Amino acid sequence: MTSDENPGMSLENILIVTGEMDHMNELLKHNAREKSGLSAQEMIDTVINPLLDELEDYIRSEVSAPQDTDFLKTVVHEWIRSKLND
């Protein structure tokens, strides 16, 4: 994202433009393995939404103004990597 792009970009769009969607899917699958046996709705409520909310909050805390895609990729990639290593 550059300064002339929409600073209100959705989390989904950020994951797409940074190329981190597959990496995020890896994290979601990793955390879902620990919750086997949950219904689909329980998985959404206890794994997927909390992780997406946490990533969104993290991006907001780290990115105070529109940034280029490389910077956003670094922020998102490092957060996902840290969560996979927890």
MODELLER restraints for C-alpha pairs under 7 A, 6 or more apart:
rsr = mdl.restraints
at = mdl.atoms
rsr.add(forms.Gaussian(group=physical.xy_distance, feature=features.Distance(at['CA:1:A'], at['CA:66:A']), mean=6.67, stdev=0.5))
rsr.add(forms.Gaussian(group=physical.xy_distance, feature=features.Distance(at['CA:1:A'], at['CA:67:A']), mean=5.67, stdev=0.5))
rsr.add(forms.Gaussian(group=physical.xy_distance, feature=features.Distance(at['CA:1:A'], at['CA:68:A']), mean=4.48, stdev=0.5))
rsr.add(forms.Gaussian(group=physical.xy_distance, feature=features.Distance(at['CA:1:A'], at['CA:69:A']), mean=4.83, stdev=0.5))
rsr.add(forms.Gaussian(group=physical.xy_distance, feature=features.Distance(at['CA:2:A'], at['CA:66:A']), mean=6.24, stdev=0.5))
rsr.add(forms.Gaussian(group=physical.xy_distance, feature=features.Distance(at['CA:2:A'], at['CA:67:A']), mean=5.58, stdev=0.5))
rsr.add(forms.Gaussian(group=physical.xy_distance, feature=features.Distance(at['CA:2:A'], at['CA:68:A']), mean=4.74, stdev=0.5))
rsr.add(forms.Gaussian(group=physical.xy_distance, feature=features.Distance(at['CA:3:A'], at['CA:66:A']), mean=5.33, stdev=0.5))
rsr.add(forms.Gaussian(group=physical.xy_distance, feature=features.Distance(at['CA:3:A'], at['CA:67:A']), mean=6.54, stdev=0.5))
rsr.add(forms.Gaussian(group=physical.xy_distance, feature=features.Distance(at['CA:7:A'], at['CA:66:A']), mean=5.41, stdev=0.5))
rsr.add(forms.Gaussian(group=physical.xy_distance, feature=features.Distance(at['CA:11:A'], at['CA:56:A']), mean=6.56, stdev=0.5))
rsr.add(forms.Gaussian(group=physical.xy_distance, feature=features.Distance(at['CA:15:A'], at['CA:21:A']), mean=4.86, stdev=0.5))
rsr.add(forms.Gaussian(group=physical.xy_distance, feature=features.Distance(at['CA:18:A'], at['CA:69:A']), mean=5.93, stdev=0.5))
rsr.add(forms.Gaussian(group=physical.xy_distance, feature=features.Distance(at['CA:18:A'], at['CA:72:A']), mean=6.73, stdev=0.5))
rsr.add(forms.Gaussian(group=physical.xy_distance, feature=features.Distance(at['CA:18:A'], at['CA:73:A']), mean=4.86, stdev=0.5))
rsr.add(forms.Gaussian(group=physical.xy_distance, feature=features.Distance(at['CA:20:A'], at['CA:77:A']), mean=6.69, stdev=0.5))
rsr.add(forms.Gaussian(group=physical.xy_distance, feature=features.Distance(at['CA:24:A'], at['CA:80:A']), mean=6.60, stdev=0.5))
rsr.add(forms.Gaussian(group=physical.xy_distance, feature=features.Distance(at['CA:27:A'], at['CA:80:A']), mean=6.77, stdev=0.5))
rsr.add(forms.Gaussian(group=physical.xy_distance, feature=features.Distance(at['CA:27:A'], at['CA:84:A']), mean=6.07, stdev=0.5))
rsr.add(forms.Gaussian(group=physical.xy_distance, feature=features.Distance(at['CA:28:A'], at['CA:48:A']), mean=6.47, stdev=0.5))
rsr.add(forms.Gaussian(group=physical.xy_distance, feature=features.Distance(at['CA:31:A'], at['CA:47:A']), mean=6.72, stdev=0.5))
rsr.add(forms.Gaussian(group=physical.xy_distance, feature=features.Distance(at['CA:32:A'], at['CA:47:A']), mean=6.46, stdev=0.5))
